[in-house]
Amino acid sequence: MDYVLIMTTPAGLCRYVLGDVVRFLSTETPRLVYVGRTKLQLTDFGEHVIEKELTEALTKVCRKSDWTIVNFHVAPIFINSLTGQHRGKHEWWIELRPGTVVTPTGPALAVDLDAELQLLNHDYEAKRKGGSLEAPVVRLVMPGVFEQWMRSQGKWGGQNKMPRCRSDREVADGLAQIARFTAD
């Protein structure tokens, strides 16, 4: 079971949500492990997918084929009546460590990620089966794209980390410019 950390006064008169999600490893000797952030989630289509679930799904899929993840980001692709698209979908940007024996294709990886995420998140599964959320799109990028984006934002090094997901297109559009992908 995962828990959101809340800091409060001894009397409980006020509280502050820290934004971290933790899991107890043991209760006899209390041991916690950090599993994600509450702010990093996708909820644009009612799917309520948190960063931890995205990371778990990608890790499980990559572990099966012995691929190593360097970095990733997931963003929504919003409904656009001008292009005839009637539903939304998730767009995965993934950088794998070079040197794998068999490199996956984006569409094959998308099928596996979609299936794994449906097992991890019932809201996502309901939206996919209900038709309000299309299958995800996976974009495999060349090594260094995420580093280049972080540098362009002045966030390379130190305590800065790549946002794994956002409910807007700011990061994804920046990655598209660097990777020179065109919008679908």
C-alpha positions, 0 to 999 in steps of 0.5 A, a space after each residue: 500500500 502506498 501513502 502520501 506524506 503529510 506534515 502536521 503540528 502535534 495538535 493536528 491544527 494544520 497540515 501540509 502535503 509534502 507531495 511524496 508517495 512512500 511505501 512501508 517496507 516493514 512496520 516492526 522497525 519502520 522502514 519507508 521507501 520513496 516511490 514517487 510524487 503526487 504532482 507527477 501524474 496524468 489525469 487529462 482523460 480521467 485515467 489518474 496514472 501516477 509517475 510510479 505506475 508509469 515507471 513500473 510499467 516501463 521497467 517491467 517491459 524493458 526487463 523482459 527484453 534486457 533493455 536499459 532505460 536512460 530516461 523517459 517522459 510521458 505527455 498527453 496528446 489532446 483531442 484535436 477536431 481539426 485533425 479528425 482525432 476524437 480521443 486523446 492518448 499518451 505519448 511516451 518519449 524513451 531513451 534506451 541505453 545504446 548497445 542492446 542486441 535487439 532494439 525495439 520499435 516504438 509500436 511494439 513497445 507501445 503495445 507492451 506498455 499499454 498492456 502493462 499499464 492496464 494491469 497496474 491502473 484500473 482507471 487507465 484500463 477503463 478509459 482504454 476499454 471504454 474508448 475515451 483513450 486511444 493506444 499510446 504512441 512511443 517515440 524512441 529518441 537518440 542518445 543525448 536528447 534528454 540531456 540536451 533538453 535539460 541543458 536548454 532549460 538550465 537544469 542539467 546536473 545538481 538536484 535537477 531531475 527530468 520530469 517523468 510525466 506532465 499534464 501539458 505538452 511543454 516538455 514533449 514539445 521541447 523534446 520534439 524540437 530537439 529530436 526533430 519529430 513532427 506532430 502526428 
